[in-house]
Amino acid sequence: MKKKRRRINLLVTNGSPTVQTLFKIARDENFTQQELAKKTGVVESTLKNWRIRNQPRVTDVEALLNALGYELQVVKIQEAEGARD
């Protein structure tokens, strides 16, 4: 019998857009939480805590993104039209 893959829970309750994006990418890539932990070196309980309450450090975000084939970039926010009057 084939073991059913447990997909990553997309529910992120800490409200951080960064954490929401991280888990959306992982879910879109069809990672289970266990696979994500193994690929990134971040233990499952830490991943769960990021979803619920804790904020990851920038170095952790960067490492996780790199493991998923993405990179972290700093991009200037475009000012709203007419806001510099």
C-alpha positions in Angstrom: 0.0 0.0 0.0 1.3 3.4 -1.0 1.8 5.9 1.8 -0.3 9.0 1.4 1.6 12.2 1.1 0.7 14.8 3.6 0.7 18.2 1.9 1.9 21.3 3.6 -0.9 23.1 5.5 -1.4 26.4 3.7 -3.0 27.9 6.8 -0.6 30.6 8.1 -1.9 32.3 11.2 1.0 34.6 12.0 0.0 37.0 9.3 3.5 37.5 7.8 3.3 37.9 4.0 6.8 36.4 3.8 5.8 33.3 5.7 2.6 33.0 3.7 4.6 33.2 0.4 7.2 30.6 1.6 4.4 28.1 2.4 2.5 28.8 -0.8 5.6 28.1 -2.9 6.3 24.9 -1.0 2.6 23.8 -1.4 2.6 24.7 -5.1 5.8 22.6 -5.5 3.9 19.7 -3.8 6.3 19.3 -0.9 5.2 17.6 2.3 6.3 19.2 5.5 8.6 16.3 6.1 10.2 16.6 2.6 10.6 20.4 3.1 12.3 19.9 6.4 14.7 17.3 4.9 15.5 19.5 1.9 16.0 22.7 3.8 17.5 21.3 7.1 14.8 23.1 9.1 13.1 20.8 11.6 9.4 20.2 11.1 8.5 21.8 14.5 10.2 25.0 13.4 8.3 25.1 10.2 5.1 24.6 12.1 6.0 27.4 14.5 6.7 29.7 11.6 3.1 29.1 10.4 1.5 29.7 13.8 3.5 32.2 15.8 7.3 32.7 15.2 9.0 34.8 12.5 11.9 33.2 10.7 15.2 35.0 10.5 16.2 36.5 7.2 18.9 33.9 6.9 16.4 31.1 7.4 14.0 32.6 4.8 16.9 32.9 2.3 18.0 29.3 2.9 14.5 28.0 2.5 13.9 29.9 -0.7 17.3 28.7 -2.1 16.4 25.1 -1.3 13.2 25.5 -3.2 15.0 27.1 -6.2 14.2 30.7 -5.4 16.3 33.6 -4.2 15.6 36.5 -1.9 15.9 40.0 -3.6 15.5 43.5 -2.2 13.3 45.5 -4.5 12.5 49.2 -4.1 8.8 49.9 -3.5 7.4 52.1 -6.2 5.9 55.3 -4.8 2.2 55.9 -5.5 1.6 58.3 -8.3 1.4 61.8 -7.0 2.5 60.9 -3.5 5.7 63.1 -3.7 3.8 66.4 -4.1 
